[in-house]
């Protein structure tokens, strides 16, 4: 199984088309939409994890680009300021991948970077503002 987090920018001409549905059906891919902003008759932006067979993934990306969609791979880097974090666990309640979790019996917040999708929900939920996510546009494989 091949998976990448991608950033898609849709031009206004196709923002109302069922592109993600076609991508999933035509290329046998799965997607997990992490963030989306769609403005009718304007442009759209989607951050999603796209997964499936590597060849199907590559064909799917080619399909998107042929439609005029700008496709960038995203690599994420999350940091926690240990001095600011008081291990309240608020971030663990909103983490969709389980990358942030409570270690027991210590009752401290732990982070598994390999599970992180950089959805930024932990940044919003952290009352101490100890969570920071940086997106770096990487190379698209």
C-alpha positions, -999 to +999 in steps of 0.1 A: +000+000+000+014+034-011+002+065+007+010+102+006-004+134+019-011+157-010-022+193-014-046+200-043-054+234-057-085+234-080-090+261-106-124+278-106-135+262-138-137+227-123-144+234-086-179+220-089-169+188-106-168+154-087-131+151-091-123+132-058-151+107-065-138+101-100-102+097-087-113+071-062-135+051-086-113+053-118-080+046-101-090+023-072-076+047-046-087+056-011-087+091+003-089+107+037-097+144+034-078+162+062-086+198+052-107+214+025-118+249+015-140+252-016-153+285-028-182+281-054-172+297-087-138+305-073-109+281-064-106+252-041-080+237-019-079+201-004-053+184+018-058+147+018-041+114+023-042+094-010-035+057-008-035+026-030-013+008-055+017+029-064+010+028-102-027+037-096-015+066-074+008+079-102-020+075-128-044+093-105-019+122-100-015+124-138-053+126-142-055+154-117-028+174-134-044+169-168-075+185-153-055+216-144-052+208-107-020+218-090-007+187-070+020+190-044+031+163-020+033+174+016+058+163+042+050+173+077+070+181+107+053+184+141+070+198+171+060+200+207+075+226+230+082+204+261+085+235+283+051+247+273+033+213+273+016+204+306+003+170+293-034+178+296-042+154+267-065+178+248-045+171+216-051+133+220-088+138+220-088+153+185-059+134+168-076+113+140-046+090+135-036+082+171-002+098+167-008+116+200-018+094+229-016+092+267+012+069+280+001+050+311+008+048+340+028+080+336-002+099+322+021+119+298+013+128+262+034+107+237+038+113+200+043+087+172+056+108+143+051+080+118+013+081+123+010+119+120-009+133+090-002+169+100-039+178+100-032+206+125-061+197+148-037+193+177-024+229+172-060+242+175-068+221+205-037+227+226-045+253+253-008+258+261+000+265+224+028+238+227+020+221+194+034+234+161+030+219+127+052+229+097+043+219+062+072+215+037+062+209+001+082+178-009+089+161-041+060+142-057+070+106-062 
